Amino acid sequence: MAMRAEPDVDLEGVSDVEATIDFTNPKDFTKTVQSFFLNANARDPVGDHTVLVTGYPNKWFNPDNDKSTLVPGAHKALYYHNTEILLLTMLGLPHEIAAREFSNSFIIKIDAMGCRDDIMSTGGATRSMSNISKEPDASWGPDTALPPTNSTFILEAGASESGRALGRDAKIWLEHEESHVTQVITIKISRRQPEIVFTVWKRGREHGDTRANHPLRAVVDQQIQVTLQEGRPVTDGMLRLSFEEIFERPQQLGTAEGDLTFSTRELGAIARKVWRRMGNDIE
């Protein structure tokens, strides 16, 4: 099974791909992928590692049936059925910490509003939308949504130098006609310097686009940067998520319901935990 150092597939958001594998048979695929991820983790045990697989047969991609998939369960997958292209990512611990800490904070805020019974966490379950199958880091939607995988809010994180892959992910969730998602938050963890960028994406019109009949696109609604200065996280703003877009209903007056806000202190606390794992000096 051949493996190349650089991808030669013109696919948006592959700037973080470290190698391309041409699928030949199941046995060789499993060995090659395992070898790649072991070597990549030995070189860099902190970052995410992504491999692109070409010619990966549809019959071998079925996340709902372990016997009909070759994709390792501990890895995150994005699959294009029409072109048989598979992007497979092994997640580093900083990625996992950022996603888990934000998710925990999100649920705490939902609990404080008394809305825990009104929302369903659909986790990282694979979503299939016509020719694409995708796994988020985390996802949520109103408990009344049918089917229950109709998530309205998606979390995607990445420990890499490029934000293109996260932008691609936001576009998939917000622009696909079969998606029910209204908000995406991406968490970009820089590998070269202590910087984390929280970005909220929504459907909207791109800057300068005034065409009424033009389809809505994934656009940046908010972007908050957290940097490490003199041993402490410094955040340039707070983040707000729309209650109505998550729950698909207005907030009830006279209750604790309302938009979910993440203060500079809360975002800095997430960054602090990520950077400690990456070996940065934190006060």
C-alpha positions, 0 to 999 in steps of 0.5 A: 500500500503506497503512502505519500508525504503530501496529498495530491488531491485538490480538496478544501481544508487538507492543509493539515494532512500529513500523508496520503494513502492509496487504499488497496486492500483491508489488510494493508490499509490497517497496517499502514494506518496503524504504522502512520499514527504510531510514528506520528504520535512518536514525533509529536505526542501533543498535536492532531495527526491527519491522513487522507485515504483515496479510493476507500470503498463505500462498503468499508465505511459503516460506523454503525457496524463494527464488522463492516468498517476498517476505521479505528473507533478512536479516530475522527472520520470525514468521508466523501462517498462519491469520491471515496475520499476518507480523512482520518484524524488521531486527536491529540490530548490538547484537542480532547481537553479543549473540547471536553472543557468547553462541553462541560462548561456548556452543560453547566450553563444549561443546568443553571437555566433549568433546561437540562431536560430540554436538550439532548447531547448527541456527542460525536455520533457520525452524521450522514448527509447524502454524499458526506459522513462526518463526526463532530467533537460534540453536538447538541439539539433540542430533545424534541428533535426528530430524528434525534441526530438533528443537532442544532449546535456543533463543536469542532476543535483542532490542534494545528497551524491552519484553520482551513480544516475547521472552516471546512467543517463549519461549512459542511454543517451549516451549508449542507441542505440536509443539516439542521445545524444553526451554530458551530463553534470551532476551537483552533489550538495553535501548535507554534505559539500559545494561542487559542481562537474560539470562533462562532459560525452561523448562516449568513451572507458573505461581506459585500453579497447583496443578492437576495436569492443567493444561498446563505453561507457559513460566516464568522459571527464572533471570534475570540482570541486567547493568548498567553502573556506573562504566564497568564491567559489574556482574552480579547472578548466574551462569547455568546451563543443563541439560546433560540437557535440551540433550542429552536424556541424563544426563551421563556420570560421570567425564567433563567433562560437566555443566551449562553455567555462565556466570559473572558475568565471562562475562556481563559480557564479552558486555554490554561488547561490546554496549555499546561498539557502542552508544556507552557509555563502557566501561573 
